[in-house]
Amino acid sequence: MSERIYLPTIERLPQVVKRTGLPKSSIYRLMAANKFPRSVTLTDGNSRGWDSRAITEWIETRTKGVK
């Protein structure tokens, strides 16, 4: 059986909002409180994005035990 290789992707803010169900203001407030993954600056210096793995892990930690 072959092992799956995960290639991380960068998600932009609209994707993060959709995945988490949080408004932009809550995402930035949680980031400021170190309770949400930090965004990274993309190559143009003006754009920001989030590592999809970090967002997935954040969601999973909040949904443990939820049916």
PyMOL Python script that loads the backbone (N, CA, C, O; Angstrom):
from pymol import cmd

cmd.read_pdbstr("""\
ATOM      1  N   MET A   1       0.850  -1.179   0.000  1.00  0.00           N
ATOM      2  CA  MET A   1       0.000   0.000   0.000  1.00  0.00           C
ATOM      3  C   MET A   1       0.890   1.234   0.000  1.00  0.00           C
ATOM      4  O   MET A   1       1.823   1.327   0.798  1.00  0.00           O
ATOM      5  N   SER A   2       0.617   2.162  -0.869  1.00  0.00           N
ATOM      6  CA  SER A   2       1.448   3.354  -0.948  1.00  0.00           C
ATOM      7  C   SER A   2       1.027   4.387   0.095  1.00  0.00           C
ATOM      8  O   SER A   2      -0.145   4.506   0.450  1.00  0.00           O
ATOM      9  N   GLU A   3       2.002   5.111   0.563  1.00  0.00           N
ATOM     10  CA  GLU A   3       1.751   6.152   1.559  1.00  0.00           C
ATOM     11  C   GLU A   3       1.329   7.428   0.850  1.00  0.00           C
ATOM     12  O   GLU A   3       1.895   7.793  -0.180  1.00  0.00           O
ATOM     13  N   ARG A   4       0.330   8.106   1.407  1.00  0.00           N
ATOM     14  CA  ARG A   4      -0.125   9.365   0.817  1.00  0.00           C
ATOM     15  C   ARG A   4       0.827  10.476   1.210  1.00  0.00           C
ATOM     16  O   ARG A   4       1.284  10.555   2.351  1.00  0.00           O
ATOM     17  N   ILE A   5       1.113  11.316   0.263  1.00  0.00           N
ATOM     18  CA  ILE A   5       1.943  12.482   0.514  1.00  0.00           C
ATOM     19  C   ILE A   5       1.031  13.696   0.493  1.00  0.00           C
ATOM     20  O   ILE A   5       0.288  13.917  -0.462  1.00  0.00           O
ATOM     21  N   TYR A   6       1.100  14.477   1.559  1.00  0.00           N
ATOM     22  CA  TYR A   6       0.260  15.664   1.673  1.00  0.00           C
ATOM     23  C   TYR A   6       1.035  16.877   1.201  1.00  0.00           C
ATOM     24  O   TYR A   6       2.118  17.173   1.707  1.00  0.00           O
ATOM     25  N   LEU A   7       0.478  17.572   0.236  1.00  0.00           N
ATOM     26  CA  LEU A   7       1.075  18.814  -0.222  1.00  0.00           C
ATOM     27  C   LEU A   7       0.270  19.969   0.365  1.00  0.00           C
ATOM     28  O   LEU A   7      -0.907  20.136   0.043  1.00  0.00           O
ATOM     29  N   PRO A   8       0.890  20.750   1.209  1.00  0.00           N
ATOM     30  CA  PRO A   8       0.150  21.854   1.818  1.00  0.00           C
ATOM     31  C   PRO A   8      -0.236  22.905   0.785  1.00  0.00           C
ATOM     32  O   PRO A   8       0.460  23.114  -0.209  1.00  0.00           O
ATOM     33  N   THR A   9      -1.337  23.545   1.041  1.00  0.00           N
ATOM     34  CA  THR A   9      -1.772  24.631   0.187  1.00  0.00           C
ATOM     35  C   THR A   9      -1.986  25.867   1.044  1.00  0.00           C
ATOM     36  O   THR A   9      -2.138  25.786   2.263  1.00  0.00           O
ATOM     37  N   ILE A  10      -1.992  26.988   0.388  1.00  0.00           N
ATOM     38  CA  ILE A  10      -2.256  28.248   1.074  1.00  0.00           C
ATOM     39  C   ILE A  10      -3.692  28.647   0.768  1.00  0.00           C
ATOM     40  O   ILE A  10      -4.110  28.677  -0.389  1.00  0.00           O
ATOM     41  N   GLU A  11      -4.435  28.949   1.818  1.00  0.00           N
ATOM     42  CA  GLU A  11      -5.815  29.390   1.664  1.00  0.00           C
ATOM     43  C   GLU A  11      -5.894  30.886   1.912  1.00  0.00           C
ATOM     44  O   GLU A  11      -5.290  31.414   2.846  1.00  0.00           O
ATOM     45  N   ARG A  12      -6.641  31.546   1.068  1.00  0.00           N
ATOM     46  CA  ARG A  12      -6.863  32.979   1.230  1.00  0.00           C
ATOM     47  C   ARG A  12      -8.030  33.190   2.197  1.00  0.00           C
ATOM     48  O   ARG A  12      -8.754  32.248   2.518  1.00  0.00           O
ATOM     49  N   LEU A  13      -8.205  34.414   2.654  1.00  0.00           N
ATOM     50  CA  LEU A  13      -9.196  34.731   3.679  1.00  0.00           C
ATOM     51  C   LEU A  13     -10.614  34.251   3.346  1.00  0.00           C
ATOM     52  O   LEU A  13     -11.262  33.687   4.228  1.00  0.00           O
ATOM     53  N   PRO A  14     -11.134  34.442   2.126  1.00  0.00           N
ATOM     54  CA  PRO A  14     -12.493  33.956   1.854  1.00  0.00           C
ATOM     55  C   PRO A  14     -12.657  32.447   2.075  1.00  0.00           C
ATOM     56  O   PRO A  14     -13.706  31.996   2.536  1.00  0.00           O
ATOM     57  N   GLN A  15     -11.618  31.669   1.745  1.00  0.00           N
ATOM     58  CA  GLN A  15     -11.672  30.228   1.979  1.00  0.00           C
ATOM     59  C   GLN A  15     -11.665  29.915   3.471  1.00  0.00           C
ATOM     60  O   GLN A  15     -12.393  29.034   3.928  1.00  0.00           O
ATOM     61  N   VAL A  16     -10.846  30.633   4.225  1.00  0.00           N
ATOM     62  CA  VAL A  16     -10.752  30.406   5.672  1.00  0.00           C
ATOM     63  C   VAL A  16     -12.082  30.762   6.342  1.00  0.00           C
ATOM     64  O   VAL A  16     -12.549  30.038   7.221  1.00  0.00           O
ATOM     65  N   VAL A  17     -12.682  31.864   5.931  1.00  0.00           N
ATOM     66  CA  VAL A  17     -13.984  32.272   6.467  1.00  0.00           C
ATOM     67  C   VAL A  17     -15.015  31.183   6.186  1.00  0.00           C
ATOM     68  O   VAL A  17     -15.789  30.814   7.069  1.00  0.00           O
ATOM     69  N   LYS A  18     -15.025  30.673   4.967  1.00  0.00           N
ATOM     70  CA  LYS A  18     -15.994  29.635   4.589  1.00  0.00           C
ATOM     71  C   LYS A  18     -15.777  28.348   5.378  1.00  0.00           C
ATOM     72  O   LYS A  18     -16.737  27.742   5.855  1.00  0.00           O
ATOM     73  N   ARG A  19     -14.520  27.930   5.518  1.00  0.00           N
ATOM     74  CA  ARG A  19     -14.223  26.679   6.228  1.00  0.00           C
ATOM     75  C   ARG A  19     -14.529  26.752   7.709  1.00  0.00           C
ATOM     76  O   ARG A  19     -15.025  25.787   8.290  1.00  0.00           O
ATOM     77  N   THR A  20     -14.236  27.898   8.331  1.00  0.00           N
ATOM     78  CA  THR A  20     -14.392  27.999   9.783  1.00  0.00           C
ATOM     79  C   THR A  20     -15.769  28.498  10.201  1.00  0.00           C
ATOM     80  O   THR A  20     -16.217  28.234  11.317  1.00  0.00           O
ATOM     81  N   GLY A  21     -16.437  29.215   9.310  1.00  0.00           N
ATOM     82  CA  GLY A  21     -17.715  29.821   9.673  1.00  0.00           C
ATOM     83  C   GLY A  21     -17.561  31.081  10.505  1.00  0.00           C
ATOM     84  O   GLY A  21     -18.541  31.616  11.023  1.00  0.00           O
ATOM     85  N   LEU A  22     -16.316  31.557  10.633  1.00  0.00           N
ATOM     86  CA  LEU A  22     -16.046  32.756  11.430  1.00  0.00           C
ATOM     87  C   LEU A  22     -15.990  33.982  10.527  1.00  0.00           C
ATOM     88  O   LEU A  22     -15.532  33.895   9.388  1.00  0.00           O
ATOM     89  N   PRO A  23     -16.451  35.119  11.026  1.00  0.00           N
ATOM     90  CA  PRO A  23     -16.262  36.353  10.250  1.00  0.00           C
ATOM     91  C   PRO A  23     -14.799  36.794  10.301  1.00  0.00           C
ATOM     92  O   PRO A  23     -14.046  36.373  11.179  1.00  0.00           O
ATOM     93  N   LYS A  24     -14.410  37.637   9.359  1.00  0.00           N
ATOM     94  CA  LYS A  24     -13.027  38.130   9.297  1.00  0.00           C
ATOM     95  C   LYS A  24     -12.577  38.720  10.619  1.00  0.00           C
ATOM     96  O   LYS A  24     -11.464  38.459  11.075  1.00  0.00           O
ATOM     97  N   SER A  25     -13.445  39.518  11.236  1.00  0.00           N
ATOM     98  CA  SER A  25     -13.053  40.192  12.476  1.00  0.00           C
ATOM     99  C   SER A  25     -12.714  39.190  13.574  1.00  0.00           C
ATOM    100  O   SER A  25     -11.790  39.420  14.354  1.00  0.00           O
ATOM    101  N   SER A  26     -13.440  38.096  13.645  1.00  0.00           N
ATOM    102  CA  SER A  26     -13.156  37.072  14.666  1.00  0.00           C
ATOM    103  C   SER A  26     -11.845  36.364  14.385  1.00  0.00           C
ATOM    104  O   SER A  26     -11.088  36.061  15.308  1.00  0.00           O
ATOM    105  N   ILE A  27     -11.573  36.101  13.122  1.00  0.00           N
ATOM    106  CA  ILE A  27     -10.308  35.457  12.761  1.00  0.00           C
ATOM    107  C   ILE A  27      -9.141  36.332  13.197  1.00  0.00           C
ATOM    108  O   ILE A  27      -8.200  35.842  13.821  1.00  0.00           O
ATOM    109  N   TYR A  28      -9.193  37.622  12.876  1.00  0.00           N
ATOM    110  CA  TYR A  28      -8.097  38.516  13.251  1.00  0.00           C
ATOM    111  C   TYR A  28      -8.011  38.711  14.762  1.00  0.00           C
ATOM    112  O   TYR A  28      -6.913  38.834  15.305  1.00  0.00           O
ATOM    113  N   ARG A  29      -9.154  38.740  15.447  1.00  0.00           N
ATOM    114  CA  ARG A  29      -9.142  38.873  16.911  1.00  0.00           C
ATOM    115  C   ARG A  29      -8.509  37.633  17.543  1.00  0.00           C
ATOM    116  O   ARG A  29      -7.706  37.750  18.468  1.00  0.00           O
ATOM    117  N   LEU A  30      -8.869  36.446  17.049  1.00  0.00           N
ATOM    118  CA  LEU A  30      -8.289  35.210  17.575  1.00  0.00           C
ATOM    119  C   LEU A  30      -6.793  35.127  17.265  1.00  0.00           C
ATOM    120  O   LEU A  30      -6.018  34.639  18.087  1.00  0.00           O
ATOM    121  N   MET A  31      -6.387  35.598  16.095  1.00  0.00           N
ATOM    122  CA  MET A  31      -4.959  35.622  15.766  1.00  0.00           C
ATOM    123  C   MET A  31      -4.205  36.519  16.746  1.00  0.00           C
ATOM    124  O   MET A  31      -3.126  36.158  17.215  1.00  0.00           O
ATOM    125  N   ALA A  32      -4.762  37.668  17.050  1.00  0.00           N
ATOM    126  CA  ALA A  32      -4.116  38.604  17.972  1.00  0.00           C
ATOM    127  C   ALA A  32      -3.975  38.006  19.368  1.00  0.00           C
ATOM    128  O   ALA A  32      -3.048  38.338  20.106  1.00  0.00           O
ATOM    129  N   ALA A  33      -4.909  37.117  19.721  1.00  0.00           N
ATOM    130  CA  ALA A  33      -4.879  36.462  21.028  1.00  0.00           C
ATOM    131  C   ALA A  33      -4.117  35.132  20.985  1.00  0.00           C
ATOM    132  O   ALA A  33      -4.138  34.370  21.952  1.00  0.00           O
ATOM    133  N   ASN A  34      -3.449  34.858  19.865  1.00  0.00           N
ATOM    134  CA  ASN A  34      -2.715  33.586  19.674  1.00  0.00           C
ATOM    135  C   ASN A  34      -3.604  32.361  19.824  1.00  0.00           C
ATOM    136  O   ASN A  34      -3.169  31.333  20.342  1.00  0.00           O
ATOM    137  N   LYS A  35      -4.846  32.467  19.372  1.00  0.00           N
ATOM    138  CA  LYS A  35      -5.794  31.358  19.457  1.00  0.00           C
ATOM    139  C   LYS A  35      -6.238  30.876  18.077  1.00  0.00           C
ATOM    140  O   LYS A  35      -7.178  30.090  17.962  1.00  0.00           O
ATOM    141  N   PHE A  36      -5.563  31.346  17.040  1.00  0.00           N
ATOM    142  CA  PHE A  36      -5.874  30.967  15.664  1.00  0.00           C
ATOM    143  C   PHE A  36      -4.557  30.971  14.898  1.00  0.00           C
ATOM    144  O   PHE A  36      -3.676  31.782  15.184  1.00  0.00           O
ATOM    145  N   PRO A  37      -4.417  30.071  13.924  1.00  0.00           N
ATOM    146  CA  PRO A  37      -3.160  30.036  13.169  1.00  0.00           C
ATOM    147  C   PRO A  37      -2.822  31.390  12.537  1.00  0.00           C
ATOM    148  O   PRO A  37      -3.701  32.112  12.066  1.00  0.00           O
ATOM    149  N   ARG A  38      -1.558  31.705  12.539  1.00  0.00           N
ATOM    150  CA  ARG A  38      -1.081  32.943  11.943  1.00  0.00           C
ATOM    151  C   ARG A  38      -1.103  32.840  10.422  1.00  0.00           C
ATOM    152  O   ARG A  38      -0.883  31.771   9.851  1.00  0.00           O
ATOM    153  N   SER A  39      -1.367  33.941   9.797  1.00  0.00           N
ATOM    154  CA  SER A  39      -1.285  33.993   8.342  1.00  0.00           C
ATOM    155  C   SER A  39       0.166  34.211   7.941  1.00  0.00           C
ATOM    156  O   SER A  39       0.995  34.629   8.749  1.00  0.00           O
ATOM    157  N   VAL A  40       0.454  33.921   6.688  1.00  0.00           N
ATOM    158  CA  VAL A  40       1.799  34.121   6.152  1.00  0.00           C
ATOM    159  C   VAL A  40       1.719  35.135   5.016  1.00  0.00           C
ATOM    160  O   VAL A  40       0.710  35.230   4.316  1.00  0.00           O
ATOM    161  N   THR A  41       2.788  35.879   4.850  1.00  0.00           N
ATOM    162  CA  THR A  41       2.862  36.843   3.760  1.00  0.00           C
ATOM    163  C   THR A  41       3.270  36.106   2.494  1.00  0.00           C
ATOM    164  O   THR A  41       4.221  35.324   2.499  1.00  0.00           O
ATOM    165  N   LEU A  42       2.549  36.357   1.417  1.00  0.00           N
ATOM    166  CA  LEU A  42       2.856  35.728   0.141  1.00  0.00           C
ATOM    167  C   LEU A  42       3.899  36.549  -0.606  1.00  0.00           C
ATOM    168  O   LEU A  42       4.270  37.632  -0.154  1.00  0.00           O
ATOM    169  N   THR A  43       4.365  36.060  -1.714  1.00  0.00           N
ATOM    170  CA  THR A  43       5.529  36.627  -2.390  1.00  0.00           C
ATOM    171  C   THR A  43       5.403  38.092  -2.786  1.00  0.00           C
ATOM    172  O   THR A  43       6.407  38.802  -2.836  1.00  0.00           O
ATOM    173  N   ASP A  44       4.195  38.557  -3.067  1.00  0.00           N
ATOM    174  CA  ASP A  44       4.074  39.954  -3.486  1.00  0.00           C
ATOM    175  C   ASP A  44       4.167  40.931  -2.315  1.00  0.00           C
ATOM    176  O   ASP A  44       4.243  42.142  -2.519  1.00  0.00           O
ATOM    177  N   GLY A  45       4.160  40.409  -1.101  1.00  0.00           N
ATOM    178  CA  GLY A  45       4.293  41.253   0.085  1.00  0.00           C
ATOM    179  C   GLY A  45       3.002  41.882   0.567  1.00  0.00           C
ATOM    180  O   GLY A  45       2.930  42.357   1.700  1.00  0.00           O
ATOM    181  N   ASN A  46       1.984  41.892  -0.272  1.00  0.00           N
ATOM    182  CA  ASN A  46       0.703  42.493   0.113  1.00  0.00           C
ATOM    183  C   ASN A  46      -0.363  41.466   0.447  1.00  0.00           C
ATOM    184  O   ASN A  46      -1.296  41.751   1.197  1.00  0.00           O
ATOM    185  N   SER A  47      -0.227  40.285  -0.102  1.00  0.00           N
ATOM    186  CA  SER A  47      -1.235  39.239   0.093  1.00  0.00           C
ATOM    187  C   SER A  47      -0.863  38.356   1.271  1.00  0.00           C
ATOM    188  O   SER A  47       0.311  38.145   1.572  1.00  0.00           O
ATOM    189  N   ARG A  48      -1.901  37.845   1.931  1.00  0.00           N
ATOM    190  CA  ARG A  48      -1.690  36.952   3.061  1.00  0.00           C
ATOM    191  C   ARG A  48      -2.520  35.698   2.850  1.00  0.00           C
ATOM    192  O   ARG A  48      -3.533  35.718   2.150  1.00  0.00           O
ATOM    193  N   GLY A  49      -2.083  34.614   3.459  1.00  0.00           N
ATOM    194  CA  GLY A  49      -2.815  33.361   3.371  1.00  0.00           C
ATOM    195  C   GLY A  49      -2.494  32.488   4.562  1.00  0.00           C
ATOM    196  O   GLY A  49      -1.616  32.810   5.363  1.00  0.00           O
ATOM    197  N   TRP A  50      -3.204  31.389   4.677  1.00  0.00           N
ATOM    198  CA  TRP A  50      -3.040  30.461   5.794  1.00  0.00           C
ATOM    199  C   TRP A  50      -2.696  29.086   5.273  1.00  0.00           C
ATOM    200  O   TRP A  50      -3.191  28.668   4.226  1.00  0.00           O
ATOM    201  N   ASP A  51      -1.849  28.383   6.001  1.00  0.00           N
ATOM    202  CA  ASP A  51      -1.515  26.999   5.686  1.00  0.00           C
ATOM    203  C   ASP A  51      -2.770  26.162   5.913  1.00  0.00           C
ATOM    204  O   ASP A  51      -3.349  26.189   6.999  1.00  0.00           O
ATOM    205  N   SER A  52      -3.187  25.422   4.896  1.00  0.00           N
ATOM    206  CA  SER A  52      -4.420  24.639   4.996  1.00  0.00           C
ATOM    207  C   SER A  52      -4.339  23.598   6.108  1.00  0.00           C
ATOM    208  O   SER A  52      -5.351  23.292   6.738  1.00  0.00           O
ATOM    209  N   ARG A  53      -3.142  23.047   6.360  1.00  0.00           N
ATOM    210  CA  ARG A  53      -2.999  22.061   7.448  1.00  0.00           C
ATOM    211  C   ARG A  53      -3.289  22.691   8.796  1.00  0.00           C
ATOM    212  O   ARG A  53      -3.952  22.085   9.639  1.00  0.00           O
ATOM    213  N   ALA A  54      -2.797  23.903   9.006  1.00  0.00           N
ATOM    214  CA  ALA A  54      -3.008  24.577  10.288  1.00  0.00           C
ATOM    215  C   ALA A  54      -4.491  24.866  10.500  1.00  0.00           C
ATOM    216  O   ALA A  54      -4.990  24.742  11.618  1.00  0.00           O
ATOM    217  N   ILE A  55      -5.197  25.248   9.446  1.00  0.00           N
ATOM    218  CA  ILE A  55      -6.633  25.509   9.563  1.00  0.00           C
ATOM    219  C   ILE A  55      -7.381  24.212   9.851  1.00  0.00           C
ATOM    220  O   ILE A  55      -8.275  24.182  10.697  1.00  0.00           O
ATOM    221  N   THR A  56      -7.018  23.146   9.151  1.00  0.00           N
ATOM    222  CA  THR A  56      -7.661  21.845   9.392  1.00  0.00           C
ATOM    223  C   THR A  56      -7.451  21.393  10.831  1.00  0.00           C
ATOM    224  O   THR A  56      -8.393  20.942  11.483  1.00  0.00           O
ATOM    225  N   GLU A  57      -6.224  21.509  11.331  1.00  0.00           N
ATOM    226  CA  GLU A  57      -5.933  21.123  12.720  1.00  0.00           C
ATOM    227  C   GLU A  57      -6.728  21.974  13.703  1.00  0.00           C
ATOM    228  O   GLU A  57      -7.253  21.457  14.690  1.00  0.00           O
ATOM    229  N   TRP A  58      -6.816  23.266  13.441  1.00  0.00           N
ATOM    230  CA  TRP A  58      -7.569  24.165  14.320  1.00  0.00           C
ATOM    231  C   TRP A  58      -9.035  23.735  14.360  1.00  0.00           C
ATOM    232  O   TRP A  58      -9.633  23.679  15.435  1.00  0.00           O
ATOM    233  N   ILE A  59      -9.612  23.435  13.211  1.00  0.00           N
ATOM    234  CA  ILE A  59     -11.011  22.996  13.152  1.00  0.00           C
ATOM    235  C   ILE A  59     -11.182  21.682  13.898  1.00  0.00           C
ATOM    236  O   ILE A  59     -12.132  21.522  14.664  1.00  0.00           O
ATOM    237  N   GLU A  60     -10.269  20.739  13.679  1.00  0.00           N
ATOM    238  CA  GLU A  60     -10.370  19.429  14.327  1.00  0.00           C
ATOM    239  C   GLU A  60     -10.288  19.530  15.841  1.00  0.00           C
ATOM    240  O   GLU A  60     -10.982  18.788  16.537  1.00  0.00           O
ATOM    241  N   THR A  61      -9.467  20.416  16.369  1.00  0.00           N
ATOM    242  CA  THR A  61      -9.356  20.551  17.829  1.00  0.00           C
ATOM    243  C   THR A  61     -10.653  21.104  18.423  1.00  0.00           C
ATOM    244  O   THR A  61     -10.968  20.837  19.583  1.00  0.00           O
ATOM    245  N   ARG A  62     -11.389  21.856  17.648  1.00  0.00           N
ATOM    246  CA  ARG A  62     -12.637  22.441  18.156  1.00  0.00           C
ATOM    247  C   ARG A  62     -13.853  21.541  17.948  1.00  0.00           C
ATOM    248  O   ARG A  62     -14.916  21.777  18.522  1.00  0.00           O
ATOM    249  N   THR A  63     -13.687  20.513  17.124  1.00  0.00           N
ATOM    250  CA  THR A  63     -14.829  19.627  16.855  1.00  0.00           C
ATOM    251  C   THR A  63     -14.648  18.246  17.473  1.00  0.00           C
ATOM    252  O   THR A  63     -15.459  17.354  17.223  1.00  0.00           O
ATOM    253  N   LYS A  64     -13.611  18.052  18.268  1.00  0.00           N
ATOM    254  CA  LYS A  64     -13.424  16.752  18.940  1.00  0.00           C
ATOM    255  C   LYS A  64     -14.624  16.485  19.845  1.00  0.00           C
ATOM    256  O   LYS A  64     -15.024  17.329  20.646  1.00  0.00           O
ATOM    257  N   GLY A  65     -15.173  15.310  19.695  1.00  0.00           N
ATOM    258  CA  GLY A  65     -16.287  14.914  20.543  1.00  0.00           C
ATOM    259  C   GLY A  65     -17.642  15.475  20.126  1.00  0.00           C
ATOM    260  O   GLY A  65     -18.657  15.146  20.740  1.00  0.00           O
ATOM    261  N   VAL A  66     -17.675  16.312  19.096  1.00  0.00           N
ATOM    262  CA  VAL A  66     -18.950  16.868  18.622  1.00  0.00           C
ATOM    263  C   VAL A  66     -19.552  15.859  17.653  1.00  0.00           C
ATOM    264  O   VAL A  66     -18.892  15.384  16.729  1.00  0.00           O
ATOM    265  N   LYS A  67     -20.812  15.548  17.885  1.00  0.00           N
ATOM    266  CA  LYS A  67     -21.480  14.559  17.015  1.00  0.00           C
ATOM    267  C   LYS A  67     -22.290  15.237  15.948  1.00  0.00           C
ATOM    268  O   LYS A  67     -22.917  14.565  15.130  1.00  0.00           O
TER     269      LYS A  67
END
""", "prot")
cmd.dss("prot")
cmd.show_as("cartoon", "prot")
cmd.util.cbc("prot")
cmd.orient("prot")
